[in-house]
Amino acid sequence: MARMGFQQSCRHNRVWSLSLLFWALLGVVFICQIWWQHALHTGQLIHERSPHPWDQTKQNASQNTSSLGSVGVSPSSLTLAEPPLVASIPTVVAEGVAKMRARNTSIRLDPNQPMTSFILEGGRFPIVVLAHNRAERLRQTLLSLRNVRGFSSTSIFVAQDGDDADVSRVVEEHGLENCVHIQDLDQIKRNFPQRWEQNAVRIARHYKWAFNQVFNKLDKLAPGVIILEDDLLFSPDFLEYFHAVAPLLELDKSLWVASAWNDNGFDYLVHDVNSLLRTDFMPGLGWLMPRKLWEAELASKWPDKGWDHWMREPNQHSGREVVFPQVPRVFHNGSTGTFMDEPTHNRYFARIATHSNTSVVWSLPSPGGVSSDGHAVVDRRVAQVASEAYEQRVREELQKAIPVRDAQDIAKLLSGTPTSLALWVSYDLAPRLNQATTGFDLIAAFFGLWHEPRRGAHRGLHEFWLGDTHMFLINVHPSLGQSGIHHDYTGLQPPDVIALKPSAFRNLKRLSWQL
């Protein structure tokens, strides 16, 4: 009996020892996982590479500010008043840290591509600022631009439409190259009798002239150009963002330009300063255009008017999309202009969020910047917006989101635990002549979105935040296919969920924080 008890005791001790070893190993794995995620988040996971010319600038910025990497936005913490004429960002993203999605940070770049090679060699894209007769607005734009990390006066050109003396004086004050464009206004008036049409023609022709000036005369080697208007203010990482994302335009054939603007980037709809999105609707207002796109496609067929609407047509974008930040890197500072008045500005532009946090930085591809698998290291936020990774992320989150079955339940769901909501709707993107609107305006009014259904949408999907709740608004109407959108998310709609019609929102009270 004693011998049996001894054997049982030994077996018990061995089991106990194996159990302790198992839990110890599990603890080590857990600690390593936490360290790995922390390293990915803070950038402490360093790949050996040669320093990039902007690295010292970013290092100085990090030393002088907090180590905040991702900033959350809450409506109550934002400045909402119309900004005065000051050379700074008026709306500041609130404090708080949002989790970065830990995904692969290395993708294969082609160093022989023009923009990628240009950035690897430390190049900076030229910037063209289009101006007309708003000297004071231009002054504020240039002052704001000087505060952007990576600013260089030698790469900035002002394309002046007309010879306004005050505008010329502002350009001279800043020591910049002023390219004056004198148009034949009499010829425009003869051919286009309506005033709005004359303005549209003048603007479109000025854009074409400016692009040709930059690529053919001012910077014949530049593989791309950043296009600005004379009434914008900028976040500190405005230029870094474009240089970080530019190689993806060459790698991902489903993209064609990058923008710093979000049409639906209202302070009550954004949440994460590190998030990048995709849309087939050209936002403009601070954008990067590759030289190859201009010379091979756009230059020969540039329209005589309405250039921005023209670029949004399927015949131009051919199904390609624009990458843009969830939290805009520009603020529209002009409440008056050729096609702008104060009511329009107050409705669609005054509450656009942006940020002034100098600790938000971007990793730029650099010589020797390769991971262990031989791929070029790019900023993880850029890697996440590449087509395959982006679609995987959207589909995963849609499948996890709670489906909304009744529009009246939305306010109740928002007052509960923060989560993700999927709202399946059906509205016609191509209304017939006897239809006044698509019906989307009723949905847009409820959430506080732009009334135009394609602004900011990706394959019929609007993605935004309501407080801490991630909102997915998915259109499943058959008109998506008729509008050239062939890869939508209709197949992910739960079989027991009925897509809501716009009429379901007709009598609903608007969400409170947009008022």
Secondary structure, DSSP 4 states (H G I P E B T S, - for coil): -HHHHHHHHHHHHHHHHHHHHHHHHHHHHHHHHHHHHHHHHHT-SPPP-PPPTTHHHHHHHHHTS-----B---GGGS--SPP-S-SS-SS-PPS-B-PPP----EE---TTSHHHHHHHTT----EEEEESS-HHHHHHHHHHHHTSTT--GGGEEEEEES--HHHHHHHHHTT-EEEEE---HHHHHHH--SHHHHHHHHHHHHHHHHHHHIIIII-TT-SEEEEEETTEEE-TTHHHHHHHHHHHHHH-TTEEEEES--TT-BTTT---TT-EEEESS---SSEEEEHHHIIIIIGGG--SS-HHHHHTSHHHHTT-EEEEESS-SEEE--S-BTTB-HHHHHHHTTTB-----TT---PPP-TT-B-TTSPEE--HHHHHTSHHHHHHHHHHHHHHSEEP--GGGHHHHHTSS--EEEEEE---SS--TT-S--SHHHHHHHHT--SSTTTT-BTTEEEEEETTEEEEEEE--THHHHTT--S-SGGGS-TT-PPBPGGGGTTPPPPGGG-
